[in-house]
Amino acid sequence: MPPMHLDTQFLLSTVWLLVIATLAVGLFNRAGLGSILGLLVAGVVVGPYSPGPVLTEDVDSVRHFTELGVVLLLFLIGTEMRPARLWSLRREVFGLGGLQVLVTGAAIGVYALLHASTWQAALLTGLTLALSSTALVMQILHERGETASPQGSAAFAVLLMQDLAVVPLLALVPILAERGDLSAAVPPWQQIAIVVGMIGLVLGFGHFVVPRVLERLGRERNREGFFLAVLLCVFLSAWAMAQAGLSMALGGFLMGMLLSGSRYRYQIQAQVEPYKGLLMSLFFVAVGMSIDLQAVMAHPWQLAEQVLVIVLIKILVMVGLGLVFRLGAATAVRVGFLLGQAGEFGFVLLGAAKGLGVITAEHFVVGAALISVSMMLTPLLIALGDALAARLEPARPAPAPGEAPAVATPGLVVIGGYGRVGHSVAVLLHQSGVQILVLDTDPERVAQGLRDGLPVYFGDIADPHLLAALRVDQAALVVLAVDHPPTALRALSHLRNVSPDLRVIARAKDLEAAGHLLAAGASRAIPEILESSLRLGAEALSLVGRGGDDVDRLMEGVRSTRYEVLR
């Protein structure tokens, strides 16, 4: 039937993509090379430049759409980056990052003179290839849990400066063009005013408007509206930055940073994470689809030489600057190998340069292949960098004979619910010096918790995405104090999927509810009614003259048999 043809073709293309991506990711993960390299290879297989079924010929449109995944990735990173921490990185952002762009761009530009037809093309090529892949590096750091590590912080600072360098680089393209004049370009003062104005609008919108919208939707318990409002805020911020000539990812990062202190932070991360993961996977597939196999095979050794030289230049410059900025030898090596690839924004710069005649069409094809191949090599480069850094790190001294190992600090206790019971548990643990994190779905209770000086955040303890975002499997204990048995049972199910050995204490109304919770996997379930009855009985025994020790032993006996005597 003709009306079904397009739908069937789309479905077959989707199935083909999923089959190839699943096989590639599985094989590369098994080989220890990571899922990102598998996704890049899958993109090569389903791309228009390889034999076999083709997903689509319009690779640029696919890549532009999937860049929304990069925006969401930087947004999530922003939610973990408070303004104070960003300010503490100012030396690395403007000093280390600025020098990396200039020195690396100059070095690669000199090398590019051997292949480029004009000095303008060589200069633009050098500065373009000096940029690294924000999407690739931050995704790898995010997966490895290293965004807050020394190498993660340094790499992030350099990448942030590279994103800020996009505006002058885009402005440089018409200046270097042989056709067209400067009067057609936006005057520098006007461009600076637009950038400053857009950043000011985003900051004002994120500080004054967004929290109030989320507060209103949170009070109404409107999960769908809450999620859509978050997406709207992120993409509006990304659009504003794009209008100013900056990267969309920078807009996502700014909005995330503004929400980093919000009590809705964990719930936002939980809801956005799955969509970010899907779009980022498609982004890496789209990058793989951009690799023109014909161009690669036409001059394979020449392309291999160019990739090797450019990657080496980037690594050596970054390691040298890292040592100058006293990052430490091991950290400098790790950062150098992390940022050794070219970045996805190179596609945009080279495309603009081709359109204005700064570079030829052949130069663009080779440049795009070079960017894509260098990105494919990133997992291997990181593995090599880790191996070299491990040799440079000083060996940790072995403990002296008979010396006791250092005692670990108490682990985090996650409390679900900040009602009457949750408040009592949180106060007792907090005053005892135990680190806690409390979740509740009632914005008024969350606000009360903050007034009480406790770390209470908006979030549903039964949301599996939230549990994953919190990395609850690393917690020392979970206390389920919610006054809603179905929610407690759902939370237990997800907690056991995340970590079968995690200790969980649950609140129950009565003995029957406690039995259900224990069957669902609770380590202990405390029935409120029976505990209050036991307390009342203990007071009665005390008042009629029974000894305190006898009463305590009796109460412990009842509890040890799980209240069997009271059934």
C-alpha positions in Angstrom: 0.0 0.0 0.0 1.7 3.3 -1.1 0.6 5.3 1.9 2.6 2.9 4.2 5.7 2.9 2.1 7.5 5.8 3.8 6.6 4.6 7.3 7.8 1.1 6.4 11.1 2.5 5.0 11.6 4.6 8.1 11.0 1.6 10.4 13.4 -0.6 8.4 16.1 2.2 8.6 15.6 2.4 12.3 15.8 -1.3 12.8 19.0 -1.4 10.7 20.6 1.4 12.8 19.7 -0.3 16.1 21.0 -3.7 14.9 24.4 -2.2 13.8 24.7 0.1 16.8 23.9 -2.7 19.3 26.4 -5.1 17.7 29.1 -2.4 17.5 28.6 -1.1 21.0 28.6 -4.7 22.4 31.8 -5.7 20.6 33.7 -2.5 21.4 32.6 -2.6 25.1 33.7 -6.2 25.3 37.1 -5.3 23.8 37.4 -2.6 26.4 37.3 0.3 23.9 34.1 1.9 25.1 30.6 2.4 23.6 31.5 5.8 22.0 33.9 4.2 19.5 31.3 1.6 18.8 28.7 4.3 18.0 31.2 6.1 15.7 31.9 2.9 13.8 28.1 2.2 13.6 27.8 5.6 12.0 30.4 4.7 9.4 28.5 1.5 8.5 25.1 3.1 8.1 26.5 6.4 6.5 26.1 7.4 2.9 29.8 6.9 2.1 29.8 3.1 2.8 28.4 0.2 0.9 25.2 -1.3 2.1 21.9 0.2 3.3 22.0 3.9 3.9 20.1 5.5 6.8 20.0 9.0 5.2 21.9 11.1 2.7 21.3 14.3 4.7 24.0 13.8 7.3 24.3 17.5 8.2 20.7 17.7 9.2 21.0 14.6 11.4 24.1 16.0 13.1 22.5 19.4 13.7 19.5 17.8 15.3 21.5 15.5 17.5 23.6 18.4 18.7 20.6 18.9 21.1 22.1 16.0 23.0 25.3 18.0 23.5 23.2 20.8 24.8 21.6 18.5 27.3 25.0 17.0 28.3 26.4 20.5 29.1 23.2 21.4 30.9 23.6 18.3 33.2 27.2 19.2 33.8 26.1 22.8 34.6 23.8 21.5 37.3 26.8 20.0 39.0 28.9 23.2 38.6 28.0 26.0 41.0 29.1 29.5 40.1 31.6 29.5 43.0 33.4 26.5 41.5 33.4 28.1 38.0 34.9 31.3 39.4 37.6 29.2 41.1 38.6 27.9 37.6 39.0 31.4 36.0 42.8 31.0 35.8 42.5 27.7 33.9 39.7 29.0 31.7 41.3 32.2 30.5 44.9 31.4 31.0 45.3 27.7 30.2 42.4 27.6 27.8 43.3 30.8 26.0 46.9 29.8 25.5 45.9 26.4 24.3 43.8 27.8 21.5 46.5 30.3 20.4 49.6 28.2 20.7 48.0 25.0 19.2 46.3 27.0 16.4 49.6 28.6 15.5 51.5 25.3 15.5 48.9 23.4 13.4 48.6 26.5 11.1 52.4 26.3 10.4 52.0 22.6 9.5 48.9 23.3 7.4 50.9 25.6 5.2 52.4 22.5 3.7 49.0 21.4 2.4 46.9 24.6 2.1 46.9 26.8 -1.0 46.9 30.1 1.0 48.0 31.4 4.4 44.4 32.3 5.1 43.3 28.7 4.7 46.2 27.5 6.8 45.5 30.0 9.7 41.8 29.1 9.8 42.6 25.3 9.6 45.0 25.7 12.5 42.6 27.5 14.8 39.7 25.2 13.8 41.7 22.0 14.6 42.9 23.5 17.8 39.4 23.1 19.2 38.6 19.7 20.8 35.3 17.8 21.1 33.3 19.1 24.1 30.6 16.4 23.4 33.1 13.5 23.3 35.4 14.5 26.2 32.6 15.5 28.6 30.6 12.4 27.8 33.6 10.2 28.6 34.4 12.1 31.8 30.7 11.9 32.7 30.7 8.1 32.2 33.9 7.6 34.1 32.7 9.9 37.0 35.7 12.2 36.5 34.1 15.5 35.9 35.3 16.8 39.3 38.7 15.1 39.1 41.9 17.3 38.5 42.0 16.2 34.8 38.2 16.6 34.5 38.3 20.2 35.9 41.3 21.2 33.7 39.8 19.7 30.6 36.5 21.3 31.2 38.1 24.7 31.7 39.9 24.4 28.4 36.8 23.3 26.6 34.8 26.2 28.0 37.4 28.6 26.7 37.2 26.9 23.3 33.4 27.4 23.3 33.9 31.1 24.0 36.4 31.3 21.2 33.8 30.3 18.7 32.5 33.9 18.3 35.9 35.4 17.2 36.6 32.4 15.0 33.3 32.8 13.2 34.0 36.5 12.8 37.4 35.7 11.4 36.0 33.7 8.5 34.6 36.7 6.4 37.8 38.7 7.2 39.9 36.0 5.7 37.6 35.5 2.7 39.0 36.7 -0.6 35.5 37.7 -1.7 33.2 39.8 0.3 34.2 42.8 2.4 34.2 43.7 6.1 31.3 46.1 5.8 29.0 43.2 5.2 30.0 41.7 8.6 28.5 42.8 11.9 30.7 45.5 13.5 32.8 44.1 16.4 31.2 46.5 19.0 27.7 45.4 17.9 28.6 41.7 18.1 30.1 42.2 21.6 26.9 44.0 22.6 24.7 41.2 21.3 26.8 38.6 23.1 26.7 40.5 26.4 23.0 41.2 26.1 22.1 37.6 25.3 24.1 36.3 28.2 22.5 38.8 30.5 19.0 37.8 29.3 19.8 34.1 29.9 21.2 34.8 33.4 18.1 36.9 34.3 15.7 34.4 32.9 17.4 31.5 34.7 17.6 33.3 38.0 14.2 35.0 38.3 11.8 33.2 36.0 12.7 29.5 35.8 12.7 28.8 39.6 9.2 30.2 40.0 7.9 28.2 37.1 9.3 25.0 38.4 8.0 25.9 41.9 4.5 26.2 40.6 4.6 23.0 38.6 6.2 21.1 41.5 3.3 22.2 43.8 0.8 21.0 41.2 2.6 17.6 41.0 2.6 18.0 37.2 5.5 15.8 36.2 5.0 16.1 32.5 4.7 19.9 32.7 7.8 20.1 34.9 9.9 18.1 32.4 8.6 20.1 29.4 9.3 23.4 31.3 12.9 22.2 31.9 13.4 21.4 28.3 11.9 24.7 27.2 14.3 26.6 29.5 17.3 24.7 28.3 16.6 25.0 24.6 15.6 28.7 24.9 19.0 29.4 26.5 20.7 27.4 23.7 18.8 29.3 21.0 19.7 32.6 22.6 23.4 31.7 22.6 23.2 30.6 19.0 21.6 33.9 18.0 24.6 35.6 19.7 27.0 33.5 17.6 28.1 31.3 20.6 27.7 27.6 20.8 24.3 26.2 21.8 26.1 24.0 24.3 27.3 27.1 26.2 23.6 28.1 26.6 22.7 24.7 28.1 25.7 25.0 30.5 24.7 28.4 31.7 21.1 27.3 32.4 22.3 24.2 34.2 24.7 26.3 36.3 21.9 28.7 37.3 19.8 25.7 38.5 22.8 24.0 40.3 21.7 25.4 43.6 18.0 24.6 43.1 16.3 22.1 45.4 14.9 20.6 42.1 18.4 19.7 40.9 18.3 16.0 41.4 14.8 15.6 39.9 15.8 17.6 36.9 18.9 15.4 36.3 16.8 12.3 36.6 14.3 13.4 34.0 16.8 14.8 31.5 19.4 12.0 31.7 17.6 9.4 29.5 16.9 11.8 26.7 20.5 13.1 26.8 21.8 9.6 26.5 19.6 8.8 23.5 20.5 12.1 21.6 24.2 11.7 22.5 24.3 8.2 21.0 22.7 9.5 17.8 25.2 12.4 17.8 28.2 10.0 17.7 26.4 7.9 15.0 26.0 11.1 13.0 29.7 12.0 13.4 30.6 8.5 12.1 28.2 9.0 9.1 30.2 12.2 8.2 33.3 10.1 7.4 33.8 10.0 3.6 35.4 6.6 3.1 36.2 7.6 -0.5 38.2 10.6 0.6 40.0 8.5 3.3 40.8 5.7 0.9 42.0 8.0 -1.9 45.1 9.1 0.1 45.1 6.9 3.2 48.8 7.4 4.2 48.6 11.1 3.7 45.5 11.3 5.9 47.1 9.0 8.5 50.1 11.3 8.6 48.0 14.4 9.0 45.9 12.9 11.9 49.1 11.7 13.6 50.9 15.1 13.4 47.9 17.1 14.5 47.1 14.8 17.4 50.8 14.9 18.5 50.9 18.7 18.3 47.7 19.0 20.4 49.0 16.6 23.0 52.5 18.1 23.3 51.2 21.7 23.5 48.6 20.7 26.1 51.0 18.7 28.2 53.6 21.6 28.1 51.0 24.2 29.1 49.7 21.9 31.8 53.2 21.7 33.3 53.6 25.5 33.1 50.3 25.8 35.0 51.5 23.3 37.6 48.8 20.7 37.0 51.3 17.9 37.8 52.9 15.6 35.2 50.3 12.8 35.5 47.3 15.2 35.2 48.9 17.2 32.4 49.4 14.0 30.4 45.8 12.9 31.0 44.5 16.2 29.9 46.7 16.3 26.8 45.5 12.9 25.6 41.8 13.7 26.6 42.0 16.8 24.3 44.0 15.3 21.5 41.2 15.1 19.0 39.6 17.8 16.8 36.1 19.0 17.7 32.6 18.9 16.2 32.5 22.6 15.8 35.1 22.2 13.1 32.4 21.0 10.8 30.6 24.4 11.2 33.8 26.5 10.8 35.0 24.6 7.8 31.5 24.8 6.2 31.4 28.5 6.7 35.0 28.8 5.3 34.0 26.7 2.2 31.0 28.9 1.6 33.0 32.1 1.6 35.8 30.6 -0.5 38.5 30.5 2.2 39.1 26.8 1.6 38.3 24.6 -1.3 35.6 21.8 -1.4 38.4 19.2 -1.4 40.0 20.9 1.7 36.6 20.7 3.4 36.2 17.0 2.7 39.7 16.2 4.0 39.2 18.4 7.1 35.9 16.7 7.9 37.5 13.3 7.6 40.4 14.4 9.8 38.0 15.6 12.5 35.9 12.4 12.4 38.9 10.0 12.4 40.6 11.9 15.3 37.4 11.6 17.3 37.3 7.9 16.6 40.8 7.6 18.0 39.9 9.3 21.3 39.1 6.2 23.4 42.5 4.7 22.4 44.3 8.0 23.1 42.7 8.1 26.6 43.7 4.5 27.4 47.3 5.4 26.3 47.3 8.6 28.4 46.1 6.7 31.4 48.9 4.2 31.0 51.5 6.9 30.7 50.1 8.9 33.6 50.1 5.8 35.8 53.9 5.6 35.3 54.3 9.2 36.3 52.3 9.1 39.4 54.3 8.7 42.6 53.8 5.3 44.3 51.7 5.4 47.4 53.7 4.4 50.5 52.7 1.0 52.0 51.4 1.2 55.6 53.9 0.5 58.3 53.8 -3.0 59.9 51.0 -3.0 62.5 49.7 0.4 61.4 45.9 0.4 61.3 44.3 1.5 58.0 42.6 4.9 57.9 39.0 4.8 59.0 36.5 5.8 56.3 34.1 8.6 57.1 30.5 7.6 57.5 28.7 7.0 54.2 25.8 9.0 52.8 22.3 8.1 54.1 19.5 8.8 51.7 16.1 9.4 53.3 12.9 9.2 51.3 10.2 11.5 52.7 10.4 14.5 54.9 7.2 14.2 56.8 6.8 13.6 60.5 9.0 10.4 60.5 11.5 11.5 57.9 12.1 14.8 59.8 12.8 13.0 63.0 15.2 10.6 61.4 17.0 13.3 59.5 17.4 15.5 62.6 18.8 12.6 64.6 21.3 11.6 61.9 22.3 15.1 61.1 23.0 16.0 64.8 25.0 12.8 65.1 27.3 14.0 62.3 26.1 11.6 59.6 26.0 12.9 56.1 22.4 12.8 54.8 20.4 13.6 51.7 16.6 13.9 51.9 14.1 13.6 49.0 10.4 14.7 49.1 7.8 15.4 46.4 6.1 18.1 48.3 7.7 21.6 47.6 6.4 22.9 50.9 8.2 20.2 52.9 11.3 20.8 50.8 11.2 24.5 51.6 10.7 23.6 55.3 13.7 21.3 55.2 15.9 24.1 53.8 14.6 26.4 56.6 15.6 23.7 59.1 19.1 23.8 57.7 18.9 20.2 56.2 19.8 19.0 52.7 16.3 18.4 51.5 15.7 18.2 47.7 12.7 17.8 45.5 12.5 14.3 44.1 10.7 11.0 44.0 12.5 8.2 45.8 10.6 5.7 43.7 12.0 7.2 40.4 14.6 4.8 39.0 16.3 7.6 36.9 16.6 9.7 40.1 18.2 6.8 41.9 20.7 6.4 39.1 21.5 10.1 39.0 22.1 10.0 42.8 24.3 6.9 42.4 22.4 5.5 45.3 24.2 2.2 45.1 27.2 4.0 46.7 25.1 5.1 49.7 25.6 3.5 53.1 21.9 3.2 53.9 18.5 4.2 52.5 15.6 5.0 54.9 12.2 4.9 53.4 10.0 7.2 55.5 7.3 7.8 52.9 3.7 7.6 54.2 2.5 5.8 51.0 3.0 2.0 50.8 2.8 1.7 47.0 5.6 4.3 46.7 7.7 2.5 49.3 7.3 -0.9 47.4 8.2 0.7 44.1 11.2 2.3 45.6 12.3 -1.0 47.1 12.0 -2.7 43.7 14.2 -0.1 42.0 16.7 -0.1 44.9 17.1 -3.8 44.7 17.7 -3.6 40.9 20.4 -1.0 41.5 22.1 -2.7 44.4 21.0 -6.0 45.8 23.2 -5.6 48.9 22.2 -2.0 49.8 20.8 -1.7 53.3 17.3 -0.3 53.4 15.1 0.5 56.4 11.5 1.1 55.7 8.6 2.6 57.7 5.4 0.6 57.9 2.0 1.3 59.3 1.3 -2.1 60.8 2.6 -5.7 60.9 1.0 -6.7 57.5 2.6 -3.7 55.7 6.0 -4.6 57.3 5.7 -8.1 56.0 5.1 -6.8 52.4 8.1 -4.5 52.7 10.3 -7.3 54.0 9.2 -9.5 51.1 10.0 -6.8 48.7 13.6 -6.6 49.9 13.7 -4.3 52.9 16.6 -5.1 55.3 14.3 -4.0 58.2 10.7 -2.8 58.4 9.5 -0.9 61.4 5.7 -1.0 62.1 4.7 2.3 63.6 1.5 1.0 65.4 3.3 -1.9 67.0 6.3 0.2 68.1 4.0 2.8 69.7 2.1 -0.2 71.4 5.4 -1.6 72.7 6.4 1.8 74.0 3.0 2.2 75.8 3.4 -1.4 77.2 6.9 -0.6 78.4 5.7 2.5 80.2 2.9 0.5 81.8 5.3 -2.2 83.1 7.6 0.5 84.5 4.8 2.2 86.4 3.6 -1.1 88.0 7.1 -1.7 89.4 8.8 -4.0 86.9 12.6 -3.5 86.6 14.0 -1.5 83.7 16.3 -4.3 82.5 13.5 -6.8 82.5 11.4 -4.5 80.3 14.3 -3.8 77.9 14.9 -7.6 77.5 11.2 -8.2 76.9 11.0 -5.5 74.2 14.1 -6.8 72.5 12.7 -10.3 72.5 9.5 -9.1 70.8 11.5 -7.3 68.2 13.9 -10.1 67.6 11.1 -12.4 66.7 9.6 -9.8 64.4 6.7 -9.2 66.7 5.5 -12.8 66.4 4.1 -12.8 69.9 1.8 -9.9 68.9 0.3 -11.5 65.8 
